[in-house]
Amino acid sequence: MTDRDFQLLAIEEAKLSLQEKQPSLFVGVVVVRDGHLIAKAHRGQFRLGDHAEFTALECVLAKSHETAANSTVYTTLEPCILRGPNKTSCVP
């Protein structure tokens, strides 16, 4: 698969985002390592307000015992650099 293919997968994942407020942010993420999809997520996948990047990296990968090391993250919106007091940013 190409970069474009993976980005299109992220767009399809974004369409699954849960509407929380207006305007809603529809965000999808796929994580790829060595040309293989290892995780995907969308905003609000497990809980309202959870960011897609957080869900993919902290929830999906952790449950599968995969690591994000040497991976590429494709996302439909730039990852946040600031979060509320109880969560770290999506990009350190």
N, CA, C and O of each residue as an XYZ file, in Angstrom:
368
protein
N       0.845     -1.185      0.000
C       0.000      0.000      0.000
C       0.888      1.245      0.000
O       2.026      1.212      0.468
N       0.358      2.321     -0.523
C       1.093      3.577     -0.607
C       0.686      4.513      0.530
O      -0.278      4.258      1.252
N       1.450      5.613      0.674
C       1.075      6.640      1.650
C      -0.354      7.117      1.405
O      -1.125      7.319      2.343
N      -0.690      7.292      0.146
C      -2.046      7.746     -0.202
C      -3.091      6.743      0.273
O      -4.126      7.141      0.810
N      -2.843      5.475      0.089
C      -3.777      4.435      0.543
C      -3.982      4.508      2.051
O      -5.112      4.408      2.529
N      -2.902      4.680      2.798
C      -3.019      4.753      4.251
C      -3.747      6.019      4.684
O      -4.513      6.002      5.647
N      -3.506      7.122      3.968
C      -4.215      8.356      4.301
C      -5.707      8.204      4.009
O      -6.540      8.709      4.761
N      -6.044      7.518      2.933
C      -7.461      7.262      2.634
C      -8.101      6.384      3.711
O      -9.275      6.564      4.033
N      -7.347      5.442      4.269
C      -7.858      4.639      5.390
C      -8.131      5.526      6.608
O      -9.124      5.333      7.309
N      -7.260      6.485      6.854
C      -7.468      7.409      7.967
C      -8.731      8.242      7.742
O      -9.471      8.518      8.686
N      -8.973      8.634      6.514
C     -10.187      9.398      6.195
C     -11.428      8.545      6.426
O     -12.416      9.027      6.980
N     -11.388      7.294      6.012
C     -12.524      6.394      6.249
C     -12.753      6.199      7.746
O     -13.896      6.149      8.200
N     -11.681      6.092      8.501
C     -11.795      5.946      9.954
C     -12.396      7.206     10.566
O     -13.188      7.120     11.505
N     -12.030      8.375     10.046
C     -12.569      9.640     10.554
C     -14.090      9.701     10.418
O     -14.767     10.294     11.258
N     -14.616      9.101      9.380
C     -16.071      9.114      9.162
C     -16.830      8.390     10.266
O     -18.043      8.557     10.394
N     -16.129      7.589     11.064
C     -16.749      6.861     12.174
C     -16.768      7.672     13.473
O     -17.341      7.230     14.469
N     -16.147      8.849     13.469
C     -16.069      9.671     14.671
C     -17.456      9.986     15.205
O     -18.410     10.167     14.448
N     -17.543     10.049     16.530
C     -18.804     10.376     17.182
C     -18.955     11.881     17.296
O     -18.009     12.580     17.658
N     -20.145     12.383     16.987
C     -20.395     13.811     17.108
C     -20.566     14.156     18.576
O     -21.354     13.534     19.288
N     -19.818     15.154     19.016
C     -19.873     15.567     20.409
C     -20.495     16.942     20.574
O     -21.280     17.171     21.494
N     -20.153     17.831     19.705
C     -20.636     19.205     19.759
C     -20.503     19.782     18.369
O     -19.901     19.165     17.490
N     -21.054     20.943     18.166
C     -20.968     21.582     16.863
C     -19.941     22.695     16.927
O     -19.990     23.463     17.888
N     -19.040     22.849     16.017
C     -18.820     21.880     14.954
C     -18.038     20.680     15.483
O     -17.136     20.827     16.308
N     -18.385     19.529     15.011
C     -17.696     18.314     15.421
C     -16.395     18.152     14.670
O     -16.267     18.562     13.516
N     -15.444     17.555     15.335
C     -14.186     17.214     14.686
C     -14.233     15.739     14.322
O     -14.428     14.882     15.183
N     -14.057     15.461     13.076
C     -14.006     14.084     12.609
C     -12.543     13.757     12.351
O     -11.938     14.261     11.405
N     -11.981     12.905     13.206
C     -10.554     12.617     13.132
C     -10.350     11.112     13.086
O     -10.917     10.368     13.887
N      -9.534     10.680     12.137
C      -9.167      9.284     12.023
C      -7.661      9.140     12.005
O      -6.945     10.033     11.552
N      -7.185      8.005     12.503
C      -5.754      7.735     12.593
C      -5.502      6.287     12.203
O      -6.256      5.390     12.583
N      -4.443      6.067     11.446
C      -3.940      4.709     11.236
C      -2.456      4.720     11.563
O      -1.752      5.690     11.283
N      -1.991      3.633     12.157
C      -0.585      3.477     12.515
C      -0.038      2.328     11.682
O      -0.597      1.231     11.668
N       1.066      2.596     10.988
C       1.638      1.646     10.035
C       3.104      1.408     10.376
O       3.850      2.348     10.649
N       3.505      0.149     10.356
C       4.913     -0.192     10.536
C       5.294     -1.217      9.473
O       4.608     -2.221      9.283
N       6.379     -0.950      8.797
C       6.879     -1.851      7.754
C       5.808     -2.176      6.708
O       5.718     -3.302      6.218
N       4.998     -1.161      6.378
C       3.979     -1.326      5.347
C       2.721     -2.052      5.785
O       1.853     -2.348      4.964
N       2.618     -2.343      7.093
C       1.453     -3.068      7.598
C       0.685     -2.222      8.617
O       1.286     -1.585      9.483
N      -0.623     -2.221      8.508
C      -1.488     -1.526      9.448
C      -1.427     -2.246     10.794
O      -1.709     -3.442     10.871
N      -1.057     -1.517     11.862
C      -1.017     -2.145     13.183
C      -2.057     -1.575     14.141
O      -2.323     -2.170     15.186
N      -2.650     -0.424     13.797
C      -3.710      0.144     14.639
C      -4.489      1.170     13.835
O      -3.968      1.786     12.904
N      -5.742      1.339     14.214
C      -6.554      2.418     13.656
C      -7.539      2.847     14.722
O      -7.916      2.058     15.589
N      -7.954      4.101     14.655
C      -8.877      4.624     15.657
C      -9.537      5.885     15.129
O      -9.079      6.490     14.160
N     -10.627      6.268     15.790
C     -11.314      7.514     15.457
C     -11.700      8.231     16.744
O     -11.728      7.637     17.822
N     -11.993      9.501     16.610
C     -12.349     10.327     17.769
C     -13.582      9.748     18.456
O     -14.589      9.449     17.815
N     -13.477      9.600     19.770
C     -14.603      9.116     20.548
C     -14.872      7.631     20.419
O     -15.963      7.173     20.759
N     -13.918      6.880     19.944
C     -14.126      5.451     19.685
C     -14.556      4.688     20.939
O     -15.472      3.867     20.877
N     -13.914      4.947     22.060
C     -14.252      4.253     23.300
C     -15.019      5.145     24.262
O     -15.910      4.681     24.973
N     -14.667      6.450     24.283
C     -15.342      7.417     25.153
C     -15.415      8.748     24.445
O     -14.489      9.127     23.728
N     -16.507      9.461     24.639
C     -16.625     10.790     24.061
C     -15.455     11.648     24.516
O     -15.053     11.602     25.678
N     -14.922     12.416     23.605
C     -13.832     13.325     23.920
C     -12.443     12.749     23.742
O     -11.473     13.503     23.654
N     -12.323     11.436     23.687
C     -10.997     10.850     23.495
C     -10.494     11.138     22.085
O     -11.215     10.955     21.104
N      -9.268     11.585     22.001
C      -8.672     11.894     20.713
C      -8.286     10.616     19.980
O      -7.926      9.615     20.600
N      -8.364     10.662     18.676
C      -8.052      9.490     17.858
C      -6.610      9.047     18.040
O      -6.333      7.850     18.108
N      -5.688     10.004     18.121
C      -4.280      9.659     18.294
C      -4.062      8.951     19.629
O      -3.376      7.930     19.695
N      -4.647      9.497     20.680
C      -4.549      8.894     22.003
C      -5.116      7.476     21.977
O      -4.504      6.544     22.496
N      -6.275      7.327     21.376
C      -6.920      6.011     21.321
C      -6.048      5.010     20.583
O      -5.857      3.890     21.058
N      -5.517      5.393     19.431
C      -4.693      4.464     18.653
C      -3.420      4.084     19.388
O      -3.062      2.908     19.447
N      -2.740      5.068     19.946
C      -1.435      4.811     20.545
C      -1.512      4.241     21.957
O      -0.699      3.392     22.322
N      -2.465      4.688     22.747
C      -2.527      4.258     24.142
C      -3.492      3.104     24.380
O      -3.250      2.283     25.265
N      -4.565      3.020     23.626
C      -5.577      1.991     23.884
C      -5.431      0.801     22.948
O      -5.294     -0.334     23.403
N      -5.459      1.049     21.656
C      -5.429     -0.047     20.685
C      -4.086     -0.765     20.705
O      -4.039     -1.990     20.818
N      -2.989     -0.008     20.597
C      -1.668     -0.642     20.577
C      -1.354     -1.340     21.895
O      -0.766     -2.421     21.897
N      -1.737     -0.738     23.004
C      -1.453     -1.350     24.305
C      -2.167     -2.688     24.452
O      -1.597     -3.640     24.983
N      -3.396     -2.765     23.991
C      -4.155     -4.010     24.098
C      -3.590     -5.103     23.202
O      -3.681     -6.287     23.524
N      -3.006     -4.703     22.079
C      -2.458     -5.695     21.154
C      -0.993     -6.010     21.452
O      -0.381     -6.849     20.792
N      -0.436     -5.317     22.463
C       0.962     -5.495     22.855
C       1.925     -5.124     21.727
O       3.050     -5.620     21.674
N       1.479     -4.256     20.835
C       2.339     -3.729     19.775
C       3.045     -2.484     20.299
O       2.671     -1.938     21.337
N       4.035     -2.055     19.595
C       4.730     -0.810     19.915
C       4.649      0.122     18.720
O       4.581     -0.320     17.573
N       4.656      1.404     18.999
C       4.607      2.389     17.920
C       6.007      2.745     17.417
O       6.148      3.544     16.491
N       7.024      2.166     18.012
C       8.398      2.456     17.588
C       8.570      2.136     16.105
O       8.121      1.097     15.621
N       9.228      3.047     15.400
C       9.504      2.901     13.968
C       8.247      2.827     13.115
O       8.256      2.238     12.034
N       7.167      3.425     13.603
C       5.900      3.436     12.865
C       5.646      4.815     12.275
O       6.274      5.803     12.657
N       4.723      4.856     11.349
C       4.233      6.108     10.790
C       2.774      6.249     11.178
O       1.997      5.303     11.051
N       2.398      7.441     11.657
C       1.014      7.721     12.029
C       0.416      8.631     10.960
O       0.932      9.716     10.690
N      -0.657      8.181     10.371
C      -1.401      8.971      9.386
C      -2.653      9.473     10.086
O      -3.404      8.687     10.664
N      -2.878     10.777     10.035
C      -4.031     11.357     10.721
C      -4.695     12.402      9.842
O      -4.066     12.976      8.953
N      -5.962     12.639     10.099
C      -6.725     13.587      9.286
C      -6.719     14.993      9.871
O      -7.301     15.911      9.292
N      -6.064     15.164     11.016
C      -5.957     16.477     11.651
C      -4.649     16.504     12.412
O      -4.232     15.487     12.966
N      -3.999     17.649     12.448
C      -2.729     17.697     13.160
C      -2.948     17.336     14.630
O      -3.919     17.787     15.239
N      -2.055     16.528     15.201
C      -2.201     16.131     16.610
C      -2.066     17.339     17.530
O      -1.323     18.275     17.235
N      -2.785     17.310     18.638
C      -2.762     18.432     19.576
C      -1.418     18.503     20.305
O      -0.719     17.501     20.459
N      -1.081     19.706     20.743
C       0.127     19.870     21.542
C      -0.220     20.259     22.980
O       0.657     20.275     23.843
N      -1.483     20.571     23.241
C      -1.935     20.913     24.583
C      -3.178     20.102     24.913
O      -4.037     19.904     24.054
N      -3.280     19.632     26.153
C      -4.449     18.882     26.609
C      -4.835     19.376     27.988
O      -4.124     20.178     28.594
N      -5.946     18.901     28.471
C      -6.400     19.229     29.809
C      -5.471     18.652     30.868
O      -4.508     17.960     30.538
N      -5.752     18.933     32.138
C      -4.839     18.557     33.229
C      -4.666     17.053     33.435
O      -3.656     16.636     34.001
N      -5.598     16.239     33.002
C      -5.497     14.798     33.267
C      -4.937     13.977     32.122
O      -4.785     12.763     32.262
N      -4.628     14.593     31.007
C      -4.143     13.837     29.848
C      -2.933     14.548     29.263
O      -2.847     15.776     29.284
N      -2.007     13.765     28.745
C      -0.861     14.345     28.080
C      -1.232     14.680     26.643
O      -2.236     14.195     26.122
N      -0.423     15.506     26.013
C      -0.686     15.887     24.637
C      -0.466     14.690     23.700
O       0.230     13.736     24.048
N      -1.063     14.758     22.524
C      -0.879     13.699     21.532
C       0.528     13.741     20.936
O       1.036     12.730     20.452
N       1.155     14.925     20.975
C       2.520     15.091     20.486
C       3.340     15.704     21.615
O       3.106     16.854     21.987
N       4.304     14.954     22.172
C       5.118     15.495     23.276
C       6.018     16.623     22.805
O       6.766     17.188     23.602
